[in-house]
């Protein structure tokens, strides 16, 4: 039941440190929102460009300016996400408590985190294409089932290697080989963890639907759970795995 224990510990980690969750997430999120609005205004892009009924770009908006806004907004979002993730890893693993309204911005750790995540993403894509393309060409229900099984296999591999992310965040980098060897014989536990996390996401989505009927409080709770709690649980899973497999911590 190691997979269940990892997930349960990650959930407790978040709900047991809600003050730190807010300190780590709210400030960077507000900075990101202000930055995106500033870019939006600086490029002179009117709100009409995002209307679903809009065909083409409004007068005065070029493809270049819109793409510049899009890429700039994506860059800001990624920096904010990695800032939060790195700060959370460091809080749990190094007991680096956030002080004030903003966590410490560590550009070198954020860059290292991004580089390793990009490497894992490329490995995942490269791993999928050969078998995925062959099975897709075959078609049929059997091929679809095999694709699902293969994707689950790749996800397990991804999570086995993903402990390089919190390692980079705290400044104690490990190699892919070290991550792979440290998580030997944990495939079943990681698969169970992924399935439990998936069911948990479905339950939370159902709760979102119910909360939508509650005026004011419902949307606020949905935003809190959807934009703060759920992402932090996912980050906490990596933190927990690093603590267990690299630091040999005991789950409580």
C-alpha positions in Angstrom: 0.0 0.0 0.0 3.0 2.3 -0.5 1.2 4.1 -3.3 -1.8 5.0 -1.1 0.5 6.1 1.7 2.4 8.4 -0.6 -0.8 10.0 -1.8 -2.4 10.3 1.7 0.8 11.8 3.1 0.9 14.3 0.3 -2.7 15.4 1.0 -2.0 15.7 4.7 1.1 17.7 4.0 -1.0 20.3 2.1 -3.9 20.5 4.5 -1.6 20.5 7.5 0.3 23.5 6.2 -2.4 25.7 4.8 -0.8 28.9 6.1 2.4 28.1 4.2 0.4 27.1 1.1 -1.2 30.6 1.1 2.2 32.3 1.8 3.9 30.4 -1.0 1.1 30.6 -3.7 -0.9 33.8 -3.3 1.9 36.4 -3.6 3.5 34.9 -6.8 0.0 34.3 -8.3 -0.9 38.0 -7.8 2.5 39.1 -9.3 1.9 36.8 -12.3 -1.6 38.2 -12.8 -0.4 41.8 -12.7 2.5 41.0 -15.1 0.2 39.4 -17.6 -2.3 42.4 -17.4 0.7 44.8 -17.9 1.9 42.9 -20.9 -1.6 42.9 -22.3 -1.9 46.7 -21.9 1.6 47.5 -23.1 1.0 45.6 -26.4 -2.4 47.4 -26.8 -4.4 44.3 -27.3 -8.2 44.9 -26.8 -10.3 42.4 -24.8 -12.3 41.7 -28.0 -9.5 39.5 -29.3 -10.6 36.8 -26.9 -14.3 36.8 -27.8 -15.4 33.5 -29.3 -17.5 35.3 -31.9 -14.4 37.2 -33.0 -13.1 36.1 -36.4 -9.5 37.2 -37.1 -7.8 40.0 -35.1 -9.4 43.4 -34.3 -8.1 46.5 -36.0 -4.7 47.5 -34.8 -3.8 44.0 -33.6 -1.2 42.1 -35.6 -0.4 38.4 -35.5 3.0 39.3 -34.2 1.8 41.3 -31.3 -0.7 38.7 -30.3 1.9 35.9 -30.5 4.3 38.1 -28.4 1.6 38.5 -25.8 0.8 34.7 -25.8 4.4 33.6 -25.4 5.1 36.3 -22.8 2.0 35.2 -20.8 3.1 31.5 -21.0 6.6 32.5 -19.8 5.2 34.4 -16.9 2.9 31.5 -15.9 5.8 29.0 -16.1 8.0 31.2 -13.9 5.3 31.5 -11.3 4.5 27.8 -11.4 8.1 26.9 -10.9 8.7 29.6 -8.3 5.8 28.1 -6.2 6.9 24.4 -6.8 10.6 25.2 -5.8 9.5 27.1 -2.7 7.2 24.3 -1.6 9.9 21.6 -2.1 12.3 23.7 -0.1 9.8 24.3 2.7 9.0 20.6 3.2 12.5 19.2 2.6 14.7 22.0 4.1 12.2 23.5 6.4 12.7 26.8 4.6 9.7 28.7 5.9 8.3 31.5 3.8 8.6 34.9 5.5 6.4 37.8 4.6 4.0 37.8 1.7 6.4 36.3 -0.8 8.6 33.2 -0.8 12.3 33.7 -1.7 12.8 33.8 -5.5 15.6 31.5 -6.4 16.2 32.0 -10.1 19.0 29.3 -10.3 16.8 26.7 -8.7 13.8 27.7 -10.9 16.0 27.4 -14.0 17.3 24.0 -12.9 13.8 22.8 -12.2 12.6 23.9 -15.7 15.5 22.3 -17.4 14.9 18.9 -15.8 11.2 19.1 -16.4 11.9 19.8 -20.0 14.2 16.9 -20.2 11.6 14.5 -18.7 9.0 15.9 -21.0 11.1 15.3 -24.1 11.9 11.7 -22.9 8.2 11.1 -22.4 7.5 12.3 -25.9 10.3 10.3 -27.5 9.3 7.2 -25.5 5.7 7.4 -26.7 6.1 8.0 -30.4 7.6 4.8 -31.7 5.1 2.4 -30.1 2.3 4.9 -30.1 2.4 5.5 -33.8 2.6 1.8 -34.6 -0.4 1.0 -32.4 -2.4 4.0 -33.7 -1.8 2.7 -37.3 -3.1 -0.7 -36.3 -6.3 0.7 -35.0 -9.2 -1.1 -33.3 -10.1 -1.7 -29.6 -7.1 -3.8 -28.9 -4.7 -1.2 -30.1 -6.5 1.5 -28.0 -6.2 -0.7 -24.9 -2.5 -1.3 -25.6 -1.9 2.4 -26.0 -3.6 3.1 -22.6 -1.4 0.4 -21.0 1.7 1.8 -22.7 0.9 5.4 -21.6 0.4 4.2 -18.0 3.8 2.5 -18.3 5.4 5.8 -19.5 3.7 7.7 -16.6 5.1 5.3 -14.1 8.6 5.7 -15.6 8.1 9.5 -15.6 7.3 9.5 -11.9 10.2 7.2 -11.1 12.5 9.7 -12.6 10.6 12.8 -11.5 12.4 12.9 -8.1 15.2 14.8 -9.9 12.8 17.8 -9.7 12.7 18.3 -5.9 16.4 17.4 -5.9 17.1 20.3 -8.2 14.8 22.6 -6.2 16.8 22.1 -3.0 20.2 22.2 -4.7 21.1 18.6 -4.2 20.9 17.3 -7.8 20.8 13.7 -8.7 21.2 11.9 -12.0 18.5 10.0 -13.9 20.3 6.8 -13.1 20.3 7.6 -9.4 16.6 8.4 -9.5 15.8 5.2 -11.5 17.8 3.0 -9.2 16.4 4.6 -6.0 12.8 3.8 -7.2 13.5 0.2 -8.2 10.6 -2.2 -7.7 8.1 0.7 -7.0 6.2 0.5 -10.3 3.1 -1.1 -8.7 3.1 1.4 -5.9 3.4 4.4 -8.3 0.7 3.0 -10.5 -1.7 2.7 -7.5 -0.8 6.2 -6.5 -1.6 7.5 -9.9 -5.0 5.7 -9.9 -5.9 7.0 -6.4 -4.9 10.6 -7.5 -7.1 10.2 -10.6 -10.1 9.1 -8.6 -9.4 12.0 -6.2 -9.4 14.4 -9.1 -12.8 13.0 -10.3 -14.3 13.4 -6.8 -13.0 17.0 -6.5 -14.4 17.8 -10.0 -17.8 16.5 -8.8 -17.6 18.7 -5.7 -16.9 21.7 -8.0 -20.2 20.9 -9.8 -22.1 20.9 -6.5 -20.3 24.0 -5.2 -21.4 25.9 -8.4 -25.0 26.0 -6.9 -23.8 27.9 -3.8 -23.8 31.6 -4.3 -20.5 33.5 -3.7 -19.0 30.8 -1.4 -19.2 28.1 -4.0 -17.0 29.8 -6.6 -14.5 30.9 -4.0 -14.1 27.4 -2.7 -13.8 26.1 -6.3 -11.0 28.5 -7.0 -9.3 27.7 -3.7 -9.4 23.9 -4.3 -8.8 24.1 -8.1 -5.9 26.6 -8.3 -4.2 26.1 -4.9 -4.9 22.8 -3.2 -4.9 20.4 -6.2 -1.7 21.6 -7.8 0.1 21.7 -4.4 -0.9 18.0 -3.8 0.7 17.1 -7.1 3.9 18.9 -6.2 3.7 17.3 -2.7 3.7 13.8 -4.3 7.1 14.5 -5.8 8.3 15.9 -2.5 7.1 12.8 -0.6 8.7 10.5 -3.1 12.0 12.3 -2.9 11.9 12.1 0.9 11.1 8.4 0.9 13.4 7.1 -1.9 16.4 9.5 -1.6 16.4 10.7 2.0 15.0 7.4 3.3 12.4 9.2 5.4 9.7 7.2 7.1 6.0 7.9 6.3 4.0 8.9 9.4 
